[in-house]
Amino acid sequence: MDHSSIKYAFENASGIQKTDNPIIYMVFQRLTLCLKDIYYILVGNAEQAKKAIEKCDEQTKKNRKEDWDTDEIKVLDTPFDTYCGGHCKIIGLIKCKLENKNKCCGDWIPHELKSQNEIDEFIKTIPSKVEHPHGRFEIWDMTENGLILHLTTTTM
């Protein structure tokens, strides 16, 4: 819940929905991971989102240990894992502090939406976004019970 994209999403949802317990609608996009685009969908109030994020983190850490020999092990991460990209050296800014949870770079693109209908419309556009001719995509729901496969396909 400390990640800036989640904080902003709740701030924006609170202003739009005019409630103390807003619901966020987010899609996190990771492009071209072993010829596969990955999308995580997160919908819920603060309590539901917190549990879903914790479950996602828990499952990802478990997969890192169990899949130690896979080519993809180095890229198993969550939408909330960040790193210092080194841009600070190029433009003379202060380097990301180690103790800061949110660094300047991440491999996931957050999309903040306003409703389940907007998420459904976003999902419809995904097949047209796959660029590699043998590419495929997976869509996962981030839930309080863990990651649940929503849809997977190959575009060939």
C-alpha positions as CSV (number, residue, x, y, z in Angstrom):
1,M,0.0,0.0,0.0
2,D,3.0,2.3,0.2
3,H,3.5,2.3,-3.5
4,S,2.9,5.7,-5.0
5,S,0.6,4.4,-7.8
6,I,-1.7,2.9,-5.1
7,K,-1.7,6.1,-3.0
8,Y,-2.6,8.2,-6.0
9,A,-5.3,5.8,-7.1
10,F,-7.0,6.0,-3.7
11,E,-6.7,9.8,-3.6
12,N,-8.2,10.1,-7.0
13,A,-10.9,7.6,-6.4
14,S,-11.8,9.3,-3.1
15,G,-12.3,12.6,-4.9
16,I,-14.4,11.1,-7.7
17,Q,-16.5,8.7,-5.6
18,K,-17.0,11.1,-2.7
19,T,-16.6,8.4,-0.1
20,D,-14.2,7.5,2.8
21,N,-13.9,3.9,1.5
22,P,-13.3,4.3,-2.3
23,I,-12.7,1.5,-4.7
24,I,-9.8,1.6,-7.1
25,Y,-9.7,0.1,-10.6
26,M,-6.2,-0.6,-11.8
27,V,-4.4,-2.5,-14.5
28,F,-0.7,-3.1,-14.3
29,Q,1.0,-3.9,-17.5
30,R,4.4,-5.7,-18.0
31,L,5.5,-5.8,-21.7
32,T,7.5,-8.5,-23.5
33,L,8.6,-10.9,-20.8
34,C,9.8,-14.0,-22.7
35,L,7.5,-13.1,-25.6
36,K,4.6,-12.6,-23.2
37,D,2.8,-9.5,-22.0
38,I,1.4,-9.7,-18.5
39,Y,-1.5,-7.8,-17.0
40,Y,-2.5,-7.7,-13.4
41,I,-6.0,-6.3,-12.5
42,L,-6.6,-4.9,-9.0
43,V,-10.1,-3.8,-8.0
44,G,-11.1,-3.1,-4.4
45,N,-11.2,-0.8,-1.4
46,A,-8.1,-0.2,0.8
47,E,-8.5,-3.4,2.9
48,Q,-9.1,-5.6,-0.2
49,A,-6.2,-4.0,-2.1
50,K,-3.8,-4.4,0.8
51,K,-4.7,-8.1,1.1
52,A,-4.4,-8.7,-2.7
53,I,-1.0,-6.9,-2.8
54,E,0.2,-9.0,0.1
55,K,-0.9,-12.2,-1.5
56,C,0.7,-11.2,-4.9
57,D,4.0,-10.5,-3.1
58,E,3.7,-13.8,-1.2
59,Q,3.0,-15.9,-4.3
60,T,5.8,-14.1,-6.3
61,K,8.4,-14.8,-3.6
62,K,7.3,-18.5,-3.4
63,N,7.6,-18.8,-7.2
64,R,11.1,-17.3,-7.1
65,K,12.1,-20.1,-4.7
66,E,10.3,-23.0,-6.4
67,D,11.3,-22.0,-9.9
68,W,14.9,-21.4,-9.2
69,D,16.1,-23.0,-12.5
70,T,13.8,-21.2,-14.9
71,D,15.0,-18.5,-17.3
72,E,12.3,-16.2,-16.1
73,I,13.5,-16.3,-12.4
74,K,15.4,-13.0,-12.7
75,V,12.3,-11.3,-13.9
76,L,9.7,-12.6,-11.4
77,D,8.4,-9.5,-9.7
78,T,5.3,-7.6,-8.8
79,P,4.0,-4.3,-10.0
80,F,5.3,-2.8,-6.8
81,D,8.9,-3.8,-7.1
82,T,11.1,-0.9,-8.0
83,Y,14.8,-0.1,-8.5
84,C,17.1,2.8,-8.9
85,G,17.5,3.3,-12.7
86,G,20.5,5.5,-12.5
87,H,18.9,8.5,-14.2
88,C,20.0,10.6,-11.2
89,K,23.7,10.2,-12.3
90,I,22.8,11.4,-15.8
91,I,20.9,14.5,-14.8
92,G,22.6,15.2,-11.4
93,L,19.8,14.4,-9.1
94,I,20.0,12.7,-5.7
95,K,20.3,8.9,-6.0
96,C,17.4,6.8,-4.7
97,K,18.0,6.0,-1.0
98,L,18.2,2.4,-0.1
99,E,15.7,2.7,2.7
100,N,13.1,4.2,0.4
101,K,10.7,1.5,-0.7
102,N,9.7,3.2,-4.0
103,K,12.7,3.8,-6.2
104,C,12.7,5.7,-9.5
105,C,12.1,2.8,-11.9
106,G,9.9,-0.3,-12.3
107,D,9.1,-2.7,-15.0
108,W,5.3,-2.4,-14.7
109,I,3.1,0.4,-16.2
110,P,0.1,1.3,-13.9
111,H,-3.2,2.3,-15.5
112,E,-5.7,3.9,-13.3
113,L,-9.3,3.5,-14.5
114,K,-12.7,4.6,-13.1
115,S,-14.9,1.5,-13.3
116,Q,-15.1,-2.2,-14.0
117,N,-16.6,-1.2,-17.4
118,E,-13.4,0.7,-18.2
119,I,-11.3,-2.3,-17.2
120,D,-13.4,-4.5,-19.5
121,E,-12.9,-2.1,-22.4
122,F,-9.1,-2.0,-21.7
123,I,-9.0,-5.8,-21.8
124,K,-10.6,-5.8,-25.2
125,T,-7.7,-3.7,-26.5
126,I,-5.0,-6.0,-25.3
127,P,-4.8,-8.4,-28.3
128,S,-4.1,-5.4,-30.6
129,K,-1.2,-4.3,-28.3
130,V,0.8,-7.5,-28.7
131,E,3.7,-6.6,-31.0
132,H,5.7,-9.8,-31.5
133,P,4.3,-12.2,-34.1
134,H,4.6,-15.1,-31.7
135,G,3.7,-13.0,-28.7
136,R,1.1,-13.9,-26.2
137,F,-0.5,-12.3,-23.1
138,E,-1.8,-13.3,-19.7
139,I,-4.3,-11.4,-17.6
140,W,-4.3,-12.1,-13.9
141,D,-6.8,-10.9,-11.2
142,M,-5.1,-9.7,-8.0
143,T,-7.4,-11.0,-5.3
144,E,-7.5,-11.5,-1.5
145,N,-7.0,-15.2,-2.3
146,G,-4.0,-14.6,-4.6
147,L,-3.4,-14.3,-8.3
148,I,-6.2,-15.9,-10.4
149,L,-5.7,-16.4,-14.2
150,H,-8.3,-14.3,-15.9
151,L,-7.3,-14.9,-19.5
152,T,-4.4,-16.2,-21.5
153,T,-3.9,-16.5,-25.3
154,T,-1.4,-16.7,-28.1
155,T,-1.6,-14.4,-31.1
156,M,-0.5,-16.5,-34.0
